[in-house]
């Protein structure tokens, strides 16, 4: 398996030489365009990272979770997944850390663990995706994209609970 990437690179370079493509200059142009794209989207990504860190450092997440806990339990959501439902649209790594903590606390085969697993596989880091894609294309008016994406995330959370209940009878 260690030879797959070097073989792919060698085949790509050989194909470029066969087609008489200036391989290195095409590579250099692509690298330059990639760095320019990074330069354009870096400010919005840095802003998003700072916002996530501020959310983690403050007690806002705990306050919001304790406020939403009775509502979530009424709807049949396990209270343990509320932080993940809130953080998943914002931070993929943060929600993965919460998922690992949930596995440690409740177990992966518990109702909360199974719901969190389905949730992790069926939701998107919405704010990151909007920041990256719209920022790289210089689109400033996201119109209804954010609301539709957050509605899809909420729908995925509801469906995760229903799916686990249907398939595992919990």
Short mmCIF file of the C-alpha atoms (twelve columns), coordinates in Angstrom:
data_MODEL
# 
_entry.id   MODEL 
# 
loop_
_atom_site.group_PDB 
_atom_site.id 
_atom_site.type_symbol 
_atom_site.label_atom_id 
_atom_site.label_alt_id 
_atom_site.label_comp_id 
_atom_site.label_asym_id 
_atom_site.label_seq_id 
_atom_site.Cartn_x 
_atom_site.Cartn_y 
_atom_site.Cartn_z 
_atom_site.pdbx_PDB_model_num 
ATOM 1   C CA . UNK A 1   0.000   0.000  0.000   1 
ATOM 2   C CA . UNK A 2   2.945   2.353  0.498   1 
ATOM 3   C CA . UNK A 3   3.565   2.469  -3.242  1 
ATOM 4   C CA . UNK A 4   0.119   3.751  -4.334  1 
ATOM 5   C CA . UNK A 5   0.775   7.490  -3.960  1 
ATOM 6   C CA . UNK A 6   4.273   7.416  -5.502  1 
ATOM 7   C CA . UNK A 7   2.922   5.252  -8.344  1 
ATOM 8   C CA . UNK A 8   0.052   7.709  -8.931  1 
ATOM 9   C CA . UNK A 9   2.511   10.633 -9.042  1 
ATOM 10  C CA . UNK A 10  4.818   8.759  -11.411 1 
ATOM 11  C CA . UNK A 11  1.934   7.845  -13.734 1 
ATOM 12  C CA . UNK A 12  0.692   11.453 -13.731 1 
ATOM 13  C CA . UNK A 13  4.149   12.828 -14.564 1 
ATOM 14  C CA . UNK A 14  4.676   10.177 -17.264 1 
ATOM 15  C CA . UNK A 15  1.293   10.976 -18.825 1 
ATOM 16  C CA . UNK A 16  2.214   14.665 -18.822 1 
ATOM 17  C CA . UNK A 17  5.502   13.967 -20.601 1 
ATOM 18  C CA . UNK A 18  3.779   11.716 -23.158 1 
ATOM 19  C CA . UNK A 19  1.238   14.463 -23.933 1 
ATOM 20  C CA . UNK A 20  4.105   17.016 -24.022 1 
ATOM 21  C CA . UNK A 21  2.659   19.048 -21.122 1 
ATOM 22  C CA . UNK A 22  5.148   21.226 -19.195 1 
ATOM 23  C CA . UNK A 23  4.538   19.273 -15.977 1 
ATOM 24  C CA . UNK A 24  6.498   21.425 -13.549 1 
ATOM 25  C CA . UNK A 25  5.115   24.762 -14.773 1 
ATOM 26  C CA . UNK A 26  1.546   23.407 -14.665 1 
ATOM 27  C CA . UNK A 27  2.236   22.166 -11.121 1 
ATOM 28  C CA . UNK A 28  3.688   25.551 -10.114 1 
ATOM 29  C CA . UNK A 29  0.675   27.409 -11.573 1 
ATOM 30  C CA . UNK A 30  -1.706  25.151 -9.652  1 
ATOM 31  C CA . UNK A 31  0.224   25.658 -6.422  1 
ATOM 32  C CA . UNK A 32  0.127   29.440 -6.950  1 
ATOM 33  C CA . UNK A 33  -3.655  29.387 -7.501  1 
ATOM 34  C CA . UNK A 34  -4.076  27.272 -4.369  1 
ATOM 35  C CA . UNK A 35  -2.100  29.764 -2.284  1 
ATOM 36  C CA . UNK A 36  -4.143  32.662 -3.686  1 
ATOM 37  C CA . UNK A 37  -7.343  30.847 -2.722  1 
ATOM 38  C CA . UNK A 38  -5.960  30.296 0.778   1 
ATOM 39  C CA . UNK A 39  -5.089  33.993 0.987   1 
ATOM 40  C CA . UNK A 40  -8.674  34.936 0.051   1 
ATOM 41  C CA . UNK A 41  -10.418 32.621 2.518   1 
ATOM 42  C CA . UNK A 42  -7.969  32.831 5.451   1 
ATOM 43  C CA . UNK A 43  -9.609  35.860 7.162   1 
ATOM 44  C CA . UNK A 44  -13.039 34.218 7.310   1 
ATOM 45  C CA . UNK A 45  -11.587 30.904 8.484   1 
ATOM 46  C CA . UNK A 46  -9.576  32.639 11.201  1 
ATOM 47  C CA . UNK A 47  -12.712 34.475 12.309  1 
ATOM 48  C CA . UNK A 48  -14.626 31.200 12.503  1 
ATOM 49  C CA . UNK A 49  -11.852 29.525 14.506  1 
ATOM 50  C CA . UNK A 50  -11.737 32.436 16.960  1 
ATOM 51  C CA . UNK A 51  -15.525 32.314 17.372  1 
ATOM 52  C CA . UNK A 52  -15.445 28.560 18.089  1 
ATOM 53  C CA . UNK A 53  -12.662 29.012 20.655  1 
ATOM 54  C CA . UNK A 54  -14.601 31.813 22.347  1 
ATOM 55  C CA . UNK A 55  -17.692 29.602 22.482  1 
ATOM 56  C CA . UNK A 56  -15.683 26.803 24.080  1 
ATOM 57  C CA . UNK A 57  -13.963 29.114 26.589  1 
ATOM 58  C CA . UNK A 58  -17.165 30.778 27.769  1 
ATOM 59  C CA . UNK A 59  -19.937 28.999 29.595  1 
ATOM 60  C CA . UNK A 60  -22.380 29.786 26.791  1 
ATOM 61  C CA . UNK A 61  -22.537 26.171 25.603  1 
ATOM 62  C CA . UNK A 62  -23.318 24.798 29.070  1 
ATOM 63  C CA . UNK A 63  -25.951 27.481 29.648  1 
ATOM 64  C CA . UNK A 64  -27.627 26.799 26.311  1 
ATOM 65  C CA . UNK A 65  -27.531 23.028 26.883  1 
ATOM 66  C CA . UNK A 66  -29.143 23.311 30.326  1 
ATOM 67  C CA . UNK A 67  -31.813 25.621 28.852  1 
ATOM 68  C CA . UNK A 68  -32.580 23.214 25.976  1 
ATOM 69  C CA . UNK A 69  -32.370 19.987 27.992  1 
ATOM 70  C CA . UNK A 70  -36.039 19.866 29.136  1 
ATOM 71  C CA . UNK A 71  -37.270 20.643 25.608  1 
ATOM 72  C CA . UNK A 72  -34.989 18.005 24.093  1 
ATOM 73  C CA . UNK A 73  -36.075 15.338 26.569  1 
ATOM 74  C CA . UNK A 74  -39.716 16.151 25.843  1 
ATOM 75  C CA . UNK A 75  -39.000 15.572 22.146  1 
ATOM 76  C CA . UNK A 76  -37.244 12.273 22.912  1 
ATOM 77  C CA . UNK A 77  -33.667 13.475 22.429  1 
ATOM 78  C CA . UNK A 78  -31.128 12.111 24.885  1 
ATOM 79  C CA . UNK A 79  -29.756 15.053 26.862  1 
ATOM 80  C CA . UNK A 80  -26.189 13.826 26.285  1 
ATOM 81  C CA . UNK A 81  -26.295 14.666 22.558  1 
ATOM 82  C CA . UNK A 82  -27.459 18.283 22.948  1 
ATOM 83  C CA . UNK A 83  -23.899 19.702 23.010  1 
ATOM 84  C CA . UNK A 84  -23.056 17.736 19.868  1 
ATOM 85  C CA . UNK A 85  -26.208 18.908 18.074  1 
ATOM 86  C CA . UNK A 86  -25.244 22.500 18.862  1 
ATOM 87  C CA . UNK A 87  -21.530 22.211 18.075  1 
ATOM 88  C CA . UNK A 88  -21.630 19.991 14.984  1 
ATOM 89  C CA . UNK A 89  -22.667 22.793 12.565  1 
ATOM 90  C CA . UNK A 90  -19.819 24.932 13.893  1 
ATOM 91  C CA . UNK A 91  -16.851 22.632 14.456  1 
ATOM 92  C CA . UNK A 92  -16.070 19.171 13.144  1 
ATOM 93  C CA . UNK A 93  -13.148 18.566 15.485  1 
ATOM 94  C CA . UNK A 94  -15.070 19.924 18.464  1 
ATOM 95  C CA . UNK A 95  -18.032 17.656 17.771  1 
ATOM 96  C CA . UNK A 96  -15.700 14.678 17.300  1 
ATOM 97  C CA . UNK A 97  -14.185 15.395 20.714  1 
ATOM 98  C CA . UNK A 98  -17.708 15.520 22.172  1 
ATOM 99  C CA . UNK A 99  -18.515 12.228 20.429  1 
ATOM 100 C CA . UNK A 100 -15.468 10.560 21.987  1 
ATOM 101 C CA . UNK A 101 -16.419 11.959 25.410  1 
ATOM 102 C CA . UNK A 102 -19.962 10.684 24.967  1 
ATOM 103 C CA . UNK A 103 -18.607 7.227  24.113  1 
ATOM 104 C CA . UNK A 104 -16.529 7.305  27.309  1 
ATOM 105 C CA . UNK A 105 -19.444 8.476  29.466  1 
ATOM 106 C CA . UNK A 106 -22.367 6.499  28.009  1 
ATOM 107 C CA . UNK A 107 -20.800 3.846  25.792  1 
ATOM 108 C CA . UNK A 108 -21.015 3.510  22.009  1 
ATOM 109 C CA . UNK A 109 -23.873 0.979  22.217  1 
ATOM 110 C CA . UNK A 110 -26.075 3.161  24.413  1 
ATOM 111 C CA . UNK A 111 -29.036 5.033  22.952  1 
ATOM 112 C CA . UNK A 112 -27.139 8.337  23.180  1 
ATOM 113 C CA . UNK A 113 -24.002 6.776  21.667  1 
ATOM 114 C CA . UNK A 114 -25.887 5.350  18.721  1 
ATOM 115 C CA . UNK A 115 -27.816 8.568  18.107  1 
ATOM 116 C CA . UNK A 116 -24.570 10.555 18.279  1 
ATOM 117 C CA . UNK A 117 -22.934 8.154  15.810  1 
ATOM 118 C CA . UNK A 118 -25.761 8.552  13.312  1 
ATOM 119 C CA . UNK A 119 -25.733 12.301 13.879  1 
ATOM 120 C CA . UNK A 120 -21.982 12.516 13.264  1 
ATOM 121 C CA . UNK A 121 -22.346 10.684 9.971   1 
ATOM 122 C CA . UNK A 122 -25.374 12.569 8.706   1 
ATOM 123 C CA . UNK A 123 -24.643 16.218 9.456   1 
ATOM 124 C CA . UNK A 124 -22.255 18.781 8.055   1 
ATOM 125 C CA . UNK A 125 -20.072 21.424 9.611   1 
ATOM 126 C CA . UNK A 126 -22.392 24.008 8.143   1 
ATOM 127 C CA . UNK A 127 -20.638 27.201 9.166   1 
ATOM 128 C CA . UNK A 128 -17.259 25.876 8.030   1 
ATOM 129 C CA . UNK A 129 -18.657 24.793 4.658   1 
ATOM 130 C CA . UNK A 130 -20.454 28.107 4.100   1 
ATOM 131 C CA . UNK A 131 -17.329 30.027 5.117   1 
ATOM 132 C CA . UNK A 132 -15.034 27.976 2.904   1 
ATOM 133 C CA . UNK A 133 -17.150 27.677 -0.226  1 
ATOM 134 C CA . UNK A 134 -18.736 31.098 -0.270  1 
ATOM 135 C CA . UNK A 135 -15.497 32.749 0.862   1 
ATOM 136 C CA . UNK A 136 -13.440 31.091 -1.861  1 
ATOM 137 C CA . UNK A 137 -15.872 32.186 -4.557  1 
ATOM 138 C CA . UNK A 138 -16.184 35.716 -3.115  1 
ATOM 139 C CA . UNK A 139 -19.950 35.366 -2.643  1 
ATOM 140 C CA . UNK A 140 -21.042 37.715 0.120   1 
ATOM 141 C CA . UNK A 141 -24.822 37.265 0.057   1 
ATOM 142 C CA . UNK A 142 -25.550 33.754 1.295   1 
ATOM 143 C CA . UNK A 143 -29.313 34.434 1.189   1 
ATOM 144 C CA . UNK A 144 -31.187 31.373 2.372   1 
ATOM 145 C CA . UNK A 145 -28.284 28.926 2.325   1 
ATOM 146 C CA . UNK A 146 -27.507 29.127 6.036   1 
ATOM 147 C CA . UNK A 147 -31.110 28.701 7.183   1 
ATOM 148 C CA . UNK A 148 -31.701 25.768 4.855   1 
ATOM 149 C CA . UNK A 149 -28.456 24.104 5.962   1 
ATOM 150 C CA . UNK A 150 -29.276 24.568 9.666   1 
ATOM 151 C CA . UNK A 151 -32.770 23.190 9.049   1 
ATOM 152 C CA . UNK A 152 -31.162 20.171 7.393   1 
ATOM 153 C CA . UNK A 153 -28.897 19.725 10.439  1 
ATOM 154 C CA . UNK A 154 -31.912 19.841 12.779  1 
ATOM 155 C CA . UNK A 155 -33.771 17.392 10.539  1 
ATOM 156 C CA . UNK A 156 -30.764 15.069 10.649  1 
ATOM 157 C CA . UNK A 157 -30.805 15.202 14.464  1 
ATOM 158 C CA . UNK A 158 -34.505 14.308 14.577  1 
ATOM 159 C CA . UNK A 159 -34.023 11.533 12.039  1 
ATOM 160 C CA . UNK A 160 -31.006 10.178 13.960  1 
ATOM 161 C CA . UNK A 161 -33.197 9.731  17.038  1 
ATOM 162 C CA . UNK A 162 -36.020 8.161  15.006  1 
ATOM 163 C CA . UNK A 163 -33.660 5.875  13.080  1 
ATOM 164 C CA . UNK A 164 -32.036 4.520  16.231  1 
ATOM 165 C CA . UNK A 165 -35.452 3.993  17.812  1 
ATOM 166 C CA . UNK A 166 -36.738 2.131  14.732  1 
ATOM 167 C CA . UNK A 167 -33.671 -0.043 14.058  1 
ATOM 168 C CA . UNK A 168 -32.601 -0.733 17.637  1 
ATOM 169 C CA . UNK A 169 -35.959 -0.492 19.430  1 
ATOM 170 C CA . UNK A 170 -34.650 1.894  22.058  1 
# 
